[in-house]
Amino acid sequence: MSCWLLAGLQCQPLRNLNMFISNYILRSLPSLIAIYASVCILWIWFANGVAPKIIADAYKEQSLSVLNWALQGHRSLPVGHYLDRWSDVTTAVLIATILHLIIVLFIGGSDRKHGLLFGNTSRADSLTNFILIAFSAAFLALTALSLTHGDYRAYLGQWMAVLGGRDPWLFETSLAYRNAYGPLFNVLAPLVWISLFANKLLFAFSYVAYVIWLVKDFAPRRKLVALSWPWLSLWLLNPFPWVEIAYFGYFDVLVALACVAAVHNVIARKDGVSGTYLALGILLKYMPIVILPFLVCGERRLHIRLLSLCLGVVVFGLVISALIWGTSTFSPLTLAATRHSHWSIYDALAETQSLRLLWSSSNSDPLVWLERPLVVTAGLGVFAWCMLRRTGPALSAVLAILATLLFYRVGYINYQMVPFLLILYWVCSEWQELTEHSVLVALVGGYFGLLAIFELAHWSEFIGDMPYSNIVMFQFFLGFALLIGLIQFSARHRYN
């Protein structure tokens, strides 16, 4: 699935797999395979022959003090539980190693496209390749070694329900983890047969491949210096993707890639392809539907083909799903409109002491009635602005998603993955103009970096001793400042 999404971006490493027979790759491929095969063999030897004894000794407090300490407080479960978890990690590391080999080949294929061979690249090109290879290795390693956290555990339960022939929308581990996703989410289930980490590694691989495409293909065509500090702060040093994708394993990166592919193709005047990719994003998670009017009516013309293909693919996907699982296919739409507010501005205001006297204490969601008028007003306002200013598709999509997320009743941080990837694409497209807006660039990097910190604090329950409403309101006002900053940018740069 990620290959389809990345192909929509004309991702050169994926599109040029047939070019791997080029001179450099042909000469290097046997050596690379030998190196990675050796690494895999050594890992299998260690993971199966050495590590289990170390774990067993640490469980009995007969190993190194640091290892004994690592299992302290975790001995209520039998040692077999931890050996099983280690077995999952072993498989995940092997998959990550294979994916990293593919990434190295992707980078080589991208260089081949630009007429570069590793043997005669400039020092800057070699440094870029080294950083990308190291970055992808670290990203995949964190993904494979960080086990399962947060919503990914619920994903596994829902995929297991699919594989067991049950209805994934009726199956729920708890109300907090109710399936709120589209039918295409269920297509990911068979990968669980390979490994519990297979989908998580797919998400990480998709993001890494996207970054490689941006740096090696998209950015050079726009004269962007990929290793400049402002750019590094967004795609490499920013903790947001490390936390949301590598650590927690949210699948929103696939939704975001579908949106970016739709924007990229509408700019390339491939309306049918754009509509298809946007439909895939909607079938994964319904949120991208807010982008549809901006793409259909953008660039001073109606994109009828985009609209018809998008709606056609969405309707087809929903019908197929309804034939398999029945009307529960549409339950996420009901959930989106009726769920209680959480981590949103309404939730934060309801927790404010000075406002609690205005409503009955029995009303657990007193301000959520404001959501619909605010979402509609913000959406229509942003749409009218983008049409009036003839804002480009990339920035229009960012504004549409940001405005929706600001005023939606649920403010989960993983939702921000869609604007994050769209902003990376937009920044790369408009870098020449953005060099004069350093404050906006800093705001973009700082906003997503702080979101990552809030996510870690939330799941670690660190904010339990902090004013919850203050954290959420700070996040809201920071997001609102980013929205205003992007609107001001569009006011100064009219698109033709």
N, C-alpha and C positions, 0 to 999 in steps of 0.2 A: 504493500500500500504506500509506504513512504517513497518507493521508487516512482510510483505514478505521480505523487505530489511534487517530487523534486524534478521529474521530467517536465512538469508544467512550467518550471522556471528556466527551462532549457539548460539544466545543470550539466555543464560540459563533462565532468567526470562520469556521470551516468550515461549521457548520450553517446559518449565516445568509447564505450567498452570495446567496440569493434576496432578501435584505433590502438588497442593495447598490443597489437602485433607490430607496432612501430619498432624501429631499430633499438631504441634504448630499452623499452619494456621487454622486448624479446630477449635481449642479452641479460637483463637484470632479473627476469622472472625466476629462473632456476635458483639463483643465489638467494633471492628474497624468500622463496618457498622453503629452501633449506634452513635459513635462519629461523623463520617462524615455526617450522616443524620441530626444530631443536628446542625452541622455547616451550612449545606445547608438550614435548616429551619430558623435559625436565620438570615442568609443572605437574604433569600426571604422576611422575615418580614421587615428587614431594607431597602432593596432595593426597595420594592414596597410600604411600608407603611410610611417610614420616609424620605428617600432620596429625593423623588420627591418634597416634601414640602420645603426641604432645598434648592434644586436647584431653585425652583420657587421664594423663598424669596431672594436668592442671585441675581437672575436675576433682581428683583425689587430694589436691593440694600438695603434690609431690613434684611439681615442676618449678620453673623459675618464679621468683616472687611476683614479678610483674604479671605473669600468666595466671598464677594463682589468684592474684588480686582481680584480674579481668573477669573471672567466673564467680567472684565473691557475691553472694546474694542471688545467684542464679542456679543454685543446686537443688531447687525444689523439683525440677524436671529431671528425668533420667538422662544419663550421658548420651544415650542413643539419639535423643532429640537434637543435641548439639552436633553430633556426627552427621545426622541427616541434613542439618542446615549447612554444614561444611561441604557436604556432597553437592548441594545446590550451588554454593559459591564456586566449587571446582568447575562445574559445567559452565557457569556464567563467565568465568575467567577465560576458558577455552573459546567460547563464542566471541568474547571481546577481543581476543588475540586475532581470530580470523577476520573480524570486522576491521581491526586496525590494519591488517595486511591489505584489505580492499581499499581502505582510505589512502594508504601509501600509493597504491596503484592509481587511485583517483587523482592524486596530486601529480603523479607522473604523466597521466593522460592530459591534465590541464596544461602542464608545461609543453607537452607535445603540440597542443593546439596553437600555442603562441610561438611555435618554432624554436622552443628552448629545449636543450638537453641538459640534464643535471651536470654533465661533465664540463660544460662551458657556460653555465649561468653566471650572472654577476654576483657579487658578494651579497647584495641586497636580496636577490632572488633566492639564493641559498639560505640566507637567514630566515626569510619568510617560510620556506619549506620546512626548515628545522623547527621553527616555532609552531607551525601547524601540526607537524607530526608529534611533537611533544605535547601540545595542547590536546590533541585527539586521544593520545595514550592516557593522559591523566584523567580526561573526562570519562573515557570508557572504563578505566580502572575504578574510579569512584562509583560509577554505576554498578559495576559487577560486585564490588565489595561492600556496598552500603545496605545489603539485604533489602527488606521490604518495610516501608514506612508509610504512614498516612493513608491516603485514598488508594494506593496501589494494592493494599491488602483487600480492599473492597472490590477492586477490579478483578482480582484473582477469583474471588467468590462468585462474581457475576459471570466470568468466563467459564468457571467450573459448572455453573448452572446451565449454560449453553451446551457445553460438552456432555452434560448428563441428560440432555433432552428436556430440561425444564424451561419455564418462561423466565428470562432474565430480568423482566420488569416486575414480576411478582416475587422473585427471590430477593431478599434483602437481609443483610447481616444485622442491620439496625436502621431505624428511621434516619439516622444521621448519614448513612451510606446508601440511601435509596438510589437506584439506577435512574439517572436523569439524562441519559445519553441517547443518541439516535441509533437506528438499526445497524449502521455500518460499524459501530463499536463492537458488535458481536462477531464480526468477521475476524477480529484479532484473536478470538478464542483458541483456534487450533494451534497457535504458536506455543501455548502453555504445555502441549505435549512434548515439545522439545526441551523446554526449561521454564521454570517459574519466572526466570529473569529475561526470557526471550523478548517479550514485548517492551520491557524497560530498556533493554539494550537497543531495540529497534528505535525507540524514541530518541535515545542518546545519539545513535548513529545518524538519524535524520537531521538532528540539529548540527552535528559536526559537518556533515556533507553540505548543509546549507551555508555554514560559515566558510567552508572551503570554496564553494561556488562564488560567494560574495567577494572573497579576498583574491582568488586566483583568476576569476573571469569577469564578474560584474564590475568590481571596483576599478581595475585597470582601464576599462573602456571609458570610465568617467574621470580619469586622472586623479584618483584618490590614492593617497599614500596610506596603505593598509596598516603600516606599523607606527603611524603617528599616535601619540598618547591619547588624544580624544577618542580615536577609533578603538584603540586597545581597551579603553575603559568601558566600551559598549559590548564588544563581542568576545573578549577574552578575560579581562580582569573583573568585569561586573559579576557579582555573585549570583545574580538572579537565575540564569540558566543552570548553574551548578547546583543550586538548591532545588529548583522546581523540576528539573529533568533528571540530572544525575543522581541526586539524593532521594527525592520523593517519587520520581518516576511518573509524573503527570503526563497524560496523553494529549494534553492541549497543544503540544508542539505540532502534532499532525493536523489539527484544526487550523493552527496558525499558518502552516505551510500551504494548506489548501487555499487560504485567503491570499497569501502572497502570490501563489501561482495564478490565481484569478486576476489579481491586479497586474501582474507582469504580462499576462497574455492579452488583457484588454488594451494595454499600452501598445503592444505589438499588433493590435488590430486583428486578433484571433478571438473573435467574440464567442464562437462555439466552444472552443477549448476553455476560455475563461469561465463561461457559464457552467461547464461540466465540472471544473475544479471547485468552483464555489458550491455547487450542489454536493460534492463529496464532503466538503467541510460542514455543510448543513446536516447531512446524514450522519456525521460523526457526533456533532453537538450543534444544537439548533441556533446558537448565538450568531453565527456568521450571516444569518438572513438579514440582519440590519444593514449589511454592506450592499445588498442587492440593489436598492433604489439608487444609491450613489454611483454604482457602476453602470446601471442601465441608462441613467439620464446624464452621465458625465460627458465631458468633452464636447458639449453643445450639440449632441445628437443622441437619438434614441437607439440603444443597442438591442433591437428586437430579437436578434438571434441569440444573444447572451441570455435574455430573459426567458425565451422559449426553451432553450436547452437546459437551463438551470431548473426551471419548474418541471420540465419533463423528466429529468433524471431524479429529482426529489420525489415526485409522485410515483414514479416507477419503483424506487427503492422502498417507499412506504407501503405500496401495494404488495410487493413481494414479502416484506416483513409481516404485514397483516395476514397474509396467507399462511405464514409459518407459525406466528405467535398470537395472532388474533388482535383484538382491539387494544390490548395492553401496549401495543406499539406506540400509541398516542399518549400514554400516561405521562411521559416526561413533559409534554406541553401543558397538561393540567398542573403538574407539579410546579413548573416554572411560574405559573400565574397565581398559585395559592400557597406556596411554601412560606414559612415564617421568615422574617428578616433575620439576617445574621451577618455580622462583620460589615454592616452597611451604615450609612449616615442615619437612617431611621432607628436602627438598633442602638446606635451611640447616643442619639438624642433622647431616646426612651430611658437610658440609664443615667441621664443627667439629673442630679438631685433637684436643681431649681425648677425643672419642668415636670417632675413627677406629680405635683399637686394638681396638674391640669386634667388628669384622667384617673379613672378608677384603677386601683391596683390589681383588679381582676382581669384587666385587659392586658394580655401579654404582648400584643403587637399594636400599640395605640397609634403609631404614626405611619404604618405601612400604606394607609389609604392615599398618602401623598405620592406614592411611587408612580402610578400610572399617569397622572397629569404631568408630573415632572419629567418622566421618560419621554412622553409624547412631545411635550414642549421643547425639551432639549434636542430631541431627534429632529423635529421639524425646523427648529432654529438653525441647527448645524447644516441640515440639508439645504435650506434656503440660502444660507451663507455660501456654501460650496457652489451652488448653481450660479449665484450672483457674481462671485469672484472667479468663477471658472477654475476652481481648485483642481489640481491633478488627481488622478485616481488613487495614488498611494496615500497622499495626505488626506484625501476625503475619507478613505477607508479607516485611517487612524482616528480621525475626528469622530466618525460614526461609532466606532467601537468604544472609544474613551467616554463619549457622552452617555452611551448606554450603560456602561459599567459603573459610572459615577452614581447614577440614580437608580440602578437596579436594587432590588430588595436584598440580594445576597452578594456580598463583596469578597468572595473567596479570592485569594491572591493568585491562584493558578490561572484564573480567567485572564489575567494580565499578560499571559504568554502571547495571545493574539496581537495586541497592540505592540508588544515588544518586538516580535519578528517583523511586523509591518514597518515599525519605526526604523529598524536596521536597514530594511530595503530602501525606505524613503531617504534616510540619512545618506546612504550610498549614492542615491540618485541625485540628491540636491547638495552634494558636498561643497561645490564651488560657492554656492550662495550661503551655506551654513558657516563657512569660515568667518563670516562677519557677525555671527550670532553665537559667540562662545558661551554666553549665559544660558541660552536655550539648550546647547549641547550638554552643558554641565547639569542642567535641570533634568534632562532625559536620563543621563547616566545615574545621577543621584536618586531619582525617583525609583527606578527599578532596583538599584542597590539597596535602598532602604526597605523596599518591599520584601526582598530576600531575608533581611534581618528580622522583619516582623513575622515572616512565615516560620522561621526557626524558633523565635520566641514563643509564638502561638502553640506550636506542637510540643515544645519542651515545657509548656505551662509556666514559663518564666513570667509572663505578663499577669499571672494570677495575683501577684503582689503589686501590680501597677494599675492605675485607672484605665479600665478597658475602653471607656468612651473617649478618653483623651487620645489613645493610640489610633483608634478608628477615625476620629475627626481629623487628626493630623494627616493621616493617609488620604482622607477625602480632600482636604484643602491643598495638599501637595499635588494630587491628581488634577484638581481644578486649576491650579496654577499652570500645570503642564498643558492642559487644554487651552487655556487663554494664551499661553506662549505660542502654541502652534497656530492658533487663529490669528494672532498678530503677525506671525511670519507669513501666513497666506495673504494677509491684507497688504503686505509690502511687495509681494511677488505674484503678479497676475500671470496666469497661464494662458497661452494662446490656444 
